[in-house]
Amino acid sequence: MSSGQDIGSLNPPNAADSGSVPLAQAQDLALTVTMYFEGGNSAYQALADDFDGMGTSFGLIQWNFGAGTLGPLLLKMMNADPAAFAGCFGANANFDALKSAITAASVSQQLIWARRLIASNRAAWKAAFVAIGTNPTFNQIQRQQAITHYHARALTVIASLRRISSDLMVNVEVRSYVAIFDLCVQQNGIDNVLDSIKAKVLAAAPTTQLALVTMAVQQRALSAKAKYVADCMSRRMGILTGANYTATENGVSSTRQNPKLGLIAAVGTKFVEGL
Amino acid sequence: MKVCNRLAAICLVWACVCLAEDAVTQPACADGVCVFNVVSTALIVPPCADDSVLVAYSQSSGATLIQCSDPSDPEDNKAFVFDRHEATSESYEFRGGRFVRPDYLATAVTEGIPDKMGAVPLCAVKDRRAAAAGELLLADKQPNDSQAAPYCYRIHYVVAGKGTLRIVGGDGRELPAIAPTEIEAWAKLREVLSPYLPKGSTSAALPTRAQLGLVSSDKARLFQAPSLESAGKMYLVKGDQVEIIDDTKFDAGWCKIRYVGKSGRPIVAWMQSSDLSRSQK
């Protein structure tokens, strides 16, 4: 495994004078906050071999061949700039085989390409991905793909909350979006707790979006494995309150610190445009 | 005749590649552990429908692992661990963890385990032992008491003994085996994947009369199902040896076979009984 440059710092929010922020800015904020919570060392060049049977894992969220997630990412890069993409592969990297495999969406051929190259010329395999991970265009595709991946899930959560309380979710506050995005990265969504959220909302009748989203993230946190509940609660409540938050559940106490939470303070109550 | 046989062999090699693409990848082996990925959706049955499926097995024991991952929720992985040689041995279900090759453990100690947003270190343990060749490993992510490294991976070893199988954590604690009713949930998946495991594998669903067979016809066509309509393009030639893995339809004219060519890639297909002569293993 190797890692390269950091993903870079977040551009400061610039919508202080308006009541909303662009979606792209909210997404950028969400990814930055979540990456810090997850360990904060992700990199465009992060590369791992077949250590887990997935052929190759690469990039910001470790797309891999085995699960069929790396092929589509590489195809997107190749389509964006075919010459630059091909140029990342040395003469001994058997580029034509990879090109055929990702074009045909053949997971088995992608795995064959990776395993053969790792075995026969590991340096060429590594050099190819290092080159991809240093190309600004390809890095932008990585970042966008990572955001899109989790944003799609966030939209599902937002739609569910709107079905529960449409009045409170007419617009989506930045802090709500960031908390929901973080939940989607760590816990995938809220489908498994929709009934308990509905029951909670019926009983407590929240009057603000903050109260509604708090109920949702807390119900989802409570459904996590026992050792994770406090961690989930601390992360999401930290985002929603804009400050480090201590949660104690199942005898486990967690105060997840995140200096990026300060970025939410200025825009947390503004609406995300287009949601 | 020699030319024909050579042509047939070439056809078979070509067909092997095609079939393997449709079923499983060629096993990738290192440090006594082999891994193959299941590609054919026809083989991905409950409890892993719609998941990405990987099979890892030890070359020195019967320890075998089937891992199912939802690509959109990799932390909800589930793995079924069993002894493919001993039907009576304990089985285990491991949730939320992931398979790791034994030869990677030394690297993981210093570099951590690659994860969705960066490498995650191993959890601290006293006197971590190295993984033995042929030993399957499972890594389980959990919150860590450190702001710098908020999560860590705990390593579990799949320890195979004579007729026994255990999953032991780095702290020495053992995982409980699962009940027969829970094993049943994995039975179908285990059954459809068993033909792709190396010889010696057993399954309750496999025939009790495990046999070898010799192709007796000059050209024996292979079929995807026990019906003439499912004829494929590939065939075996006289003298090829196969393992008969399902002979329940033998009297009706069909048997399911496993053939391993020179490439080492297994082919599982149906043949007409009349193309085979049987001999006990």
Interface residues (C-beta under 8 A of the other chain):
Chain A: M1 S3 T34 M35 F37 E38 G39 G40 N41 S42 A43 A46 A48 D50 F51 D52 G53 M54 G55 S57 L60 I61 Q62 G66 A67 G68 T69 S106 V107 S108 Q109 L111 I112 R115 R153 V185 Q186 N188 K225 K227 Y228 A230 D231 V252 S254 R256 Q257
Chain B: A20 E21 T25 Q26 A28 V35 N37 V39 S52 L54 A56 Q67 S69 P71 S72 D73 P74 E75 D76 G96 R98 F99 V100 R101 Y104 T107 A108 E111 G112 I113 P114 D115 K116 M117 G118 A119 V120 Q142 P143 Q147 A149 P150 Y151
